[in-house]
């Protein structure tokens, strides 16, 4: 769907690239015979802005899929075509209030019937008459105004109506087409389907919407040392990534089909990667070069194409992105929790955003209240919380720590060498500070 794809914007990545002293190098365009297919030799770490750009480009290389989605299932998806009114809104003159429809000047003789919503068109209202009317009911022909119930009184016999304040022609009548006319452009392609959009679409006559479905993701948690429950003991630790990664991916607009714990089993990992039907496989741990780090060997065996192999960012240096097959990718996250978050926001977020046709968030900067230590050569991502016009760096921001991240609402992008107090830094909002997808 070219419209949806064309609206995928790289503005945020371009703005975030400004935190480095030099612009990111152009993306390489190797011939097919020169592709790096998970070769054993390791290359230099990809600069952080370039890694994000490659992840976004990987999503664009996959044709955008669309489908007709019932309104009940469309929440959180992206419109693949403009939303155009199929009818006038409202489609006939309606009463905006419970009260009296009146014709001409008062006082008015009261007609003994009433006009309710959902009924056939009522007969004309002769001049000098009034009739009870409900909110949303059709206005009878020749009626000049609606008087709210609390703004009128009847005589003792209930036969004559008197207004308690001046009556203005057209008051409390919603004229046909007040909100839109049939054919009006209501929302553009790539709009997020929110509850309000669902209501507007239904009112405008839609039963289904053409949307870009959420990319499917399967999460593979690696590591024999991980416990699924209970307290750490005997060298075993609790798995913090299994409970976190799936919900985080959902907040990025993905449909998580499964989260599976595989331990450090190379054969199980190869089978899971090569048989998964998900658009994206996300692994946790096993991306370095230790004796039980099986991700690289698995990718070589599967014939995958490495697009990013290590990123010049702290935490999260050993993250990777690979193309498993046309339209299918793998993001390898480091095993340390905060490093895994860095990988999610560096590689998974741009990829999922472009796969689902979402627009890039509007980039912005914020002054950091305190000086922030930096890495000599790499970008650093530091949890921050907004306090007024400043971003306050949080403690407990080591690669294995989540305490700082749990209280954060964003990550400050710290350039190599660090940042002084008051320096403007690019900030990546966490997904739940904006729209969330459930």
N, C-alpha and C positions, 0 to 999 in steps of 0.2 A: 504494500500500500504506500505509494510514493508520497502522498500528502503527510501521512503520519511520520514517515521516515524523514521527510524534509524538515520537519519541525523539531527534530532532535538536535539540541543546541549544545555547542561546546563552550559557551561563554564562561561557565564556571571553571572549566579546566584551564582556559586561557588566563583568567584572572589569578587562579591559584599558582600558575607558573611564574608569576611575577615575584614570588618570594625568593626565587633564585637569582643570582647575579647575572646569568646568561640565559637566553631563551633556550627551550628544550630543542635538541636536535631533531631534524625531520625524521619521520618514521621511515625505516628502511623498506625498500621494495625489491627484495631479492627475486632472482629467477627461480623457477620451481626446482631446478636441479641444485640450487644453492641453499634451499631451505634447511633450517636447523631442526631436524626431527629428533629431539630429545637426545642429542649426541652426548657422549660421556664427558667431553670437556666442558667446563663451566666458563661462561662469559662474564664480563664485567656486569655489575648490577645496573639495571636500568634506572635512569633518573626518575624521581617520583612523578613529576608532571608528565613525562613521556609514558610512563607505565599506565597512568590513567587514560591518556589519549589512546594508547594501544587497546586497552580494554573497551573503550567506547567504540573504536573502529571495528573491533571484533564483532560487536553487536550489530553494527551497520552492515557488515558483510553478510549477515543472515537475512534473507527476505522476510519482511514483516508479514506475519500471518494475521488474518482477520476472520471473524465469525459473527453470525447473527446470534445475539445473546438475549435471552428473556430478561426483562427488567429485574426480576427477582435475583438473577445471578450476575448482574452487571456492576455491582458496587465495587469501586476500587480499580476498575479497568479504565482503558483509555479509548476515547472516541476515535474511530478510524475514518470518519466522515463528518462533515458539519451537521449539527442538529438544526433542522429546518422545520418550521411549524407546518403541521399537516392540516390545521384548521385555525379559524379565528379564535382568539382567547380574550374574553369569553365568546362562545359561539352564538350567543344571543344576548339581548339586554337582560340583565339580572338585577335583583335586589341585593344591595350590599348589607342590608340590615333586616332584622325582624321589625315589622311595623305596619304602615298603611301606604298602599299605593293610591295616589290621588290624581284627579284630573281637574285642571283649572283652579281658580281661586276658591278659598273656603268661606264659610264652613261647608262641609260635604255630607251628603246623604250616604249612610253606610249600607253597602250591599251585604247581604247576609251570608254569602258564601265566603270562601277564602282561597288563596292561591298558594300551593305548596310546591316545594322543589321536587323535580323529577316528574312533574305532570305535563300533559300536553299543553300547547299554547292556549292561554285563556282568551276569552272573548274581549273585544274592545271595552274600554272603560269610558262611559259617557262623561261629558263635562259636568262637574259638580258632584261627582260620586267618589267614594272611597271604598277600598276593599282590603281586608287583612292579607298580608303577604309575608312569606318566610324568606329568610336569607337564602340566596341562590335560586329562588324561584323566578320564572320568566316574568318580565314586566308586561302587563297588558298593553295592547295598542292604545294610543292616545293618552296614556298616563304621563303626567308632567313631572312627578317627583315622588320620593318615598319619604314618609315622616316616621322617624323612629318611635317605637311604642312609648318611650318615656318622654317624648316631646309632644304628646297629643293627649286629649281627653275626650270622653264622650258625654253626651247629655245623660240625664237619669234614665231615659227610656232606651238608651243605647242605639239610637237611630241617627244621631248627628255627631260628626267629628269636628273638633276644634283644635287648631294648632296652638301650642304654647310659645312658639317663637316664629320668627319670619321663615317663610318657605321659599327656597330658591329653586328655580326650574332646574331639573336634572340632579338634584341632591340625592345622595345615597343610591344612585343608579349606576351600575357598571355597564357602560355601553358596549355593544358588540365590538370586538377587536381592540379594546382598550389596551391590552397587554401586547398583542401582536396580531398581525394579519396572516392568513394562510400563505406560506412561502417565505415568510420572514426568516432571516438568518439569526438563530438564537445563540448558538455556541460554535466555536471553530473546531476543526480537527485537532486532535491531541489534547482535548480537554479531559480532565479527570472526572470520572463518574462518581459524584458525591450523592448523599441522600437527597439534596435539593435538586440535583440534575435529574435524578430518577423521578421526582415529583413533577418537574417541568416537562420531562419527556412524556410521562403519562398524560398530563393535561393537554399536551400538544398532539396527542393521538397515537403515540408509539406503543406497541406491544413488545418489540425487540429493538436492540441497538446494534449497529455494526461496531464492534470493538476489537481491540488488539488484546487477545487473551494473555493472562499472566504467564510468564515463563515458568516452566516446571523445574524444580530443583530437588536433587537427592543429596542428603548430607551423610558422609561417611566419617565416623569418629574413630581415629586410630590410636593405639596405645594399650599395651597390656597392663600398664600401671594404673588404669582409671577404674574407679568404683562408681557404680550407678546409684548407690544409696549408702547411708550410714556414714560413720566417721572415718577419717583416714587412719590406716594402721599398717604396720609391717611393710613400710615402703610404698604402700598404695595411697593414691590421692583421689579426691572426688573429681569427677568429670564436670568441669564448669562449662565446657563448650557445647556438649549435647543439649542441655536445657536452654542455652543462649542462642546458638547459631540459627536454628530453625525460626524462632520468633523474630530474630533480627532480619532474616531474609524475607519473611512475610511483610515486615514493615517497609522493606525496599520494593514491595510489589510483586514478590514471587509466590508461586504456589508450591509449597514444600510437600512433596509426595511421600517422603520417608526420611527418618533419621536412624541410621543403623550403626551399631558399635561393632567394629571388626577386629579390634586388638591389633597386634603387630603380625598379621598373617598376610604374607606377600601373595599367596595364591588366592585367598579370599578377596584381597584388594583388586587383583587383576580381573577376577570374574565379575566383581561388582561394577568396576569401571567399564568393562567391555560389554556388559549386558544391560546396563542402565539405559532406559529410554528417555530420561530427563533431558531437557535442554541444557542444563548445567549440573555438573557434579561438583560438590564442594567437599574437600577432604580437610581434616584437621590433624596437624602433626605430620611427621614423616617427610618433610620437604628439605631437610638438610642432608648431610652426607654421613650420618652415623650408621652403625651396624644394623639397625632395624628401621632405617628410613627408606621405605620401599616405594615412595611416590615416583621418583625419577626412573628407577628401573622398570616400574610398571608402565610408565609413559613410553619408554623406549620400546618395550615389548609390544605395546599396543599400536606402535607406529604413529604416535601423536606428534603434533607440531607445536613446539614450544614458542609461544609468542612473547612471554615475559618470564625470565628465569632469574629471580632475585631482583629486589628493588632497593635503591639507595634511600631507604627510609628507616627510621628507628621509632618505635619498635616495629618488627615485622619484616626485617631484611630478607629472610629466605622464603618469601611468598612466590607463587608462580601462577601463570596462566597458560593453558594449552588448548589447542583445537584437537578434539578427539576425532571428529568427522564433520562434514559440512553441516552447519547448524547446531553442533553439539560441542560444548566446551567443558573444561575442568579448571576450577580455581583451587589451588593448594594453599591452605592457610597454615601458618606456623602453629605449633602446639601450645605456646604460652598465650593466656587469655587476651591480654591487651594487644599483643602482637597479632592475634587472630582478628581482633576488631580492626586494626590497621589494615590488614589484608582485605577485609570485607569492604571497607570504604575506599580503598585504593583500586581494587580490581573488580570485585563483585558488583558494587554499586553502579559504576559506569556501564558495565556490560549489561546488567539487568535493565537499567534505564533505557538503553537504546533498543534492546530486544522487545521491550514493551511499549515503545513509542512515546515514552515520557520526555517532557522538556527538562533540560538541566535547571537546577535551582538557581535563583538569582545570586550571583557572587557578591560577597561583601567582606569588609574588613572591620576589625575592632582593635582598639588600643589595649595592650595588655597592661594590667596594673603593676605587675612585678617583672623583674628581669627573669628571663628563661634561659637556662643553659642549653646549648645546642651541640650537635655532633660536629666534629671538624669538617666533614665532607658531605654528610647526608642530611636530607630533610628530617625534621623530627615532628611527630604529632603528639600534642600534649592536651589532655583533657582540661577544659575550662568551663566555668559557669559565668553567665552574664550577670553583672551587677551594675545597674545604671548603664552608662555608656562604655563601661570597661569590661574586659574579659579577665577573669581572675584565674590564674593557673592553679590547678589542684595538686595536692601531694598524692603519694601512693600511685605514681604513674610509671612504675617499672613494668617490663614486658610481661611478668607473671601476675600482675596486680589488676584487680577490677574495682577496688574500693574507690579510687578516684573517678573512674568512669561511671560508676553507679550514681554519683552525684552530679555528673556533668550534663550540660546541654549542648556541647559542641567540642570540636577538636581544633586547637589553634595550629596553624601550619608554620613551624619555626624554621627559618632558613639555616643553612650550614653556618656554624659559628655562634648561633644563639640570637637572642633579641634583648634589647634594653627595655627598661620600664617605660611605658608610654608609647612604644613603637606599634605602628599599625600592622597587624598580621591578618592574613586571610583566615577565615573560620569556616569549618564544615559543620553545619548543624546536624545533630543526630536525628534520625528519621522521625522519632516521636515528638520532636519540637514543631513539626509541621503536620502533614496528613499522615494518618496511620491506616494500614490495610489489615483487615482481619479475615 
